[in-house]
Amino acid sequence: MSVSVHGRHNKPLTGAFLAFLSMSFFSCQDALIKLLAADYSLFQILFVRSIVIVIPLFVLLVFRGGKQAFYTSRCGDHAVRVLYNFMAFMSYYFAITRLPLGQVTAIALSAPLVMTALSGPLLGEHADGRKKLILAIGFIGVLLIVRPEASPVDWTGTGAALAGAFMFALLGIQTRKMSATEPTELMVFFSGLTFLMITGAIMLNQWVTPSLQDTAMLVGIGVVSLIAQLLIVHSYQFAAVYVIAPFEYVTILWAILLGLFVFSEAPTPLMLTGSVLIIGCGLVIVHLERPQAPPEKVVH
């Protein structure tokens, strides 16, 4: 059986593929949360989600290493990552309950731009001029989607989405810094445990007994989120931040599709044009990285 892969590797295609899958799963999770938020408090939804994440990870860690699997010499770094993770996801999920899914997704996609700016001074991973230009074009694509609307702006929801984007950027930087020594499952476990304790305490007075169908959806949120988090943490172990960052933009495509078929939010030509620009920029950056990647090595 394969063990947790940790440590840094220069395998941009692998990292990009894992990031693409992760963002796809996260998009499905967002749609499920938006659907359930009309009938259940956000804290109840995240409490059930956390249970589904924490229990299998706990069993997996015990099976692989017993008590030693929970040992880390980087408690401070884990605490910082847990803080970033909690603030990022709470802000983002709150924004989803107030704004259209596509709008929140587009705002959140300013995070990769912040990550690219910070990866140089914090990680020593500097994007060259070509990659910076490509990211700038990607940002133009975001602007095509986030355009002024005639309706009043929900500044509470918008502010939460912007705060979440910034915290997601810091979370990505922190994950990359820790990936050289810390197993994926341990990082996700500590984050899930924090959500479980905080949301469990808050939702006690907000609990609404769900129907059988809603219970399945609540559990599904946890399963999808667990897979997405494991994939995104693994992706940072195989590629630099500026390679992973553009693939955050894949969520735009999913937001458009889910908005259309689930929430009846029809995409506009500008939204479609922006999506093509953004996804194309991500693919170009990975293509530029390919000549620098060493031969793939199988890790057992």
Secondary structure, 3 states (H helix, E strand, C coil): CCCCCCCCCCCHHHHHHHHHHHHHHHHHHHHHHHHHCCCCCHHHHHHHHHHHHHHHHHHHHHHHHHHHHHCCCCHHHHHHHHHHHHHHHHHHHHHHCCCCHHHHHHHHCCHHHHHHHHHHHHHCCCCCHHHHHHHHHHHHHHHHHCCCCCCCCCHHHHHHHHHHHHHHHHHHHHHHHHCCCCCHHHHHHHHHHHHHHHHHHHHHHCCCCCCHHHHHHHHHHHHHHHHHHHHHHHHHHHCCHHHHHHHHHHHHHHHHHHHHHCCCCCCCHHHHHHHHHHHHHHHHHHHHHHHHCCCCCCCC
